[in-house]
């Protein structure tokens, strides 16, 4: 799935929402997360993994939808 998104999502490498998703995924996987990012995760999600996962589903659903539209050449 991620290879498809990476290839077809417009501006994949410069999007803040993609970076946000990456940070949140690292958080739930107990990987390294920068201190400032841990602060906003605490502020926005109370460091609740369930809430973070819900946000990841929301973001990733949007990414795949946008990627499919781009792949098939469909405008919004």
C-alpha positions, 0 to 999 in steps of 0.5 A: 500500500505505501509504495502505491501511495508514495508513487501516486500521492501528489507532493508525497515528499513535501506534505506535512500530513505525510510527515505527521502520519510518519511521526504518529506511526513511529509513536505507536510502534514505540520508535524514536520520536523527537521531544517536540513531537511528543509534546504535540502528541500529548497535547492533541491526543493525550498520548492515547494510542487509540486516538493516535490510531484513529488519526492514522486511519483518517490520514491513511484513508485520505492518502489512498483515496487521493493516490487512487484519484491521481492514478486514475486521473480523476479530479475531485 
